[in-house]
Amino acid sequence: MTRSATPPRTVTGRADMSAIGYIIAGGVLLLLFPLLPFIAIAWLLSRALGTEPRAEA
């Protein structure tokens, strides 16, 4: 038995913290959405030019 001054409590999800996390994630996605075409162009150029880093084993 553990020696604790507080009674043990069960672990439960916190809906309010989950909601805040989803709101923050949605805001980040909304801010990054305009950059999506530039990211896609850079990715396509790197694929076409073969400038992706290669894993050396």
SEMI-8366 format. One line per field, with one value per residue: residue number from 1; residue in one letter; x, y, z of N, C-alpha, C in turn. Coordinates in steps of 0.02 Angstrom, whole numbers. Last residue first. Example, Ala and Ser with C-alpha at 12.3 -4.5 7.8 and 13.67 -1.06 7.14 Angstrom:
BEGIN
resi	2  1
resn	S  A
n_east	642  660
n_north	-112  -284
n_up	354  390
ca_east	684  615
ca_north	-53  -225
ca_up	357  390
c_east	645  660
c_north	2  -165
c_up	394  390
//
This chain:
BEGIN
resi	57  56  55  54  53  52  51  50  49  48  47  46  45  44  43  42  41  40  39  38  37  36  35  34  33  32  31  30  29  28  27  26  25  24  23  22  21  20  19  18  17  16  15  14  13  12  11  10  9  8  7  6  5  4  3  2  1
resn	A  E  A  R  P  E  T  G  L  A  R  S  L  L  W  A  I  A  I  F  P  L  L  P  F  L  L  L  L  V  G  G  A  I  I  Y  G  I  A  S  M  D  A  R  G  T  V  T  R  P  P  T  A  S  R  T  M
n_east	1113  1051  919  933  839  794  813  755  675  548  545  559  442  345  376  350  212  163  196  115  -16  -16  -28  -162  -160  -109  -222  -297  -213  -221  -359  -366  -287  -367  -482  -430  -393  -518  -575  -493  -526  -660  -653  -538  -557  -491  -431  -481  -376  -336  -325  -170  -58  7  95  24  42
n_north	128  287  362  519  667  717  763  736  818  770  785  921  962  912  989  1117  1103  1079  1198  1284  1239  1259  1381  1393  1303  1349  1399  1283  1208  1288  1274  1137  1132  1209  1128  1011  1060  1093  966  908  986  946  809  710  543  481  376  389  418  393  533  595  556  391  255  111  -59
n_up	-2274  -2289  -2367  -2447  -2471  -2635  -2761  -2886  -2956  -2922  -2783  -2772  -2836  -2746  -2632  -2679  -2705  -2575  -2512  -2585  -2553  -2406  -2348  -2309  -2194  -2076  -2010  -1996  -1914  -1798  -1770  -1743  -1627  -1541  -1536  -1480  -1354  -1302  -1295  -1199  -1089  -1072  -1046  -987  -930  -775  -656  -485  -344  -172  -56  6  69  58  36  -41  0
ca_east	1113  1109  940  928  892  773  853  790  746  568  536  610  507  348  381  417  258  154  225  188  9  -19  39  -139  -194  -63  -167  -325  -227  -157  -330  -404  -266  -300  -487  -458  -343  -468  -605  -495  -459  -645  -684  -562  -543  -546  -411  -480  -432  -325  -355  -231  -104  -12  84  64  0
ca_north	72  245  326  446  631  693  793  683  830  773  718  878  979  887  916  1100  1119  1029  1136  1293  1236  1193  1361  1432  1285  1318  1445  1339  1185  1279  1340  1166  1095  1232  1197  1009  1032  1146  1016  880  990  1016  832  778  591  493  416  354  436  379  469  605  597  453  303  172  0
ca_up	-2227  -2302  -2307  -2452  -2436  -2569  -2708  -2849  -2961  -2992  -2813  -2742  -2864  -2815  -2630  -2656  -2760  -2627  -2487  -2587  -2622  -2436  -2368  -2367  -2256  -2122  -2026  -2033  -1982  -1831  -1785  -1799  -1687  -1558  -1560  -1548  -1399  -1313  -1338  -1266  -1115  -1084  -1108  -974  -982  -821  -713  -549  -387  -243  -77  -32  108  27  90  -43  0
c_east	1181  1111  997  953  880  832  832  834  787  643  562  605  562  415  386  427  330  202  220  223  85  4  40  -69  -172  -94  -120  -271  -254  -167  -263  -377  -302  -276  -419  -464  -368  -415  -556  -523  -455  -574  -666  -587  -571  -525  -470  -461  -425  -387  -342  -259  -169  -62  71  46  44
c_north	40  190  280  415  556  659  771  710  777  780  717  807  935  902  886  1025  1101  1041  1082  1230  1243  1191  1294  1413  1327  1301  1415  1388  1241  1255  1335  1234  1122  1198  1223  1080  1030  1122  1072  931  960  1024  905  806  659  544  421  402  399  398  456  537  608  490  371  217  62
c_up	-2224  -2250  -2326  -2387  -2438  -2535  -2639  -2794  -2924  -3000  -2885  -2769  -2836  -2848  -2700  -2654  -2740  -2685  -2540  -2562  -2627  -2509  -2405  -2391  -2316  -2190  -2077  -2053  -2025  -1903  -1820  -1819  -1749  -1622  -1581  -1577  -1470  -1361  -1353  -1315  -1185  -1113  -1123  -1040  -963  -873  -761  -605  -453  -283  -151  -53  71  71  59  14  0
//
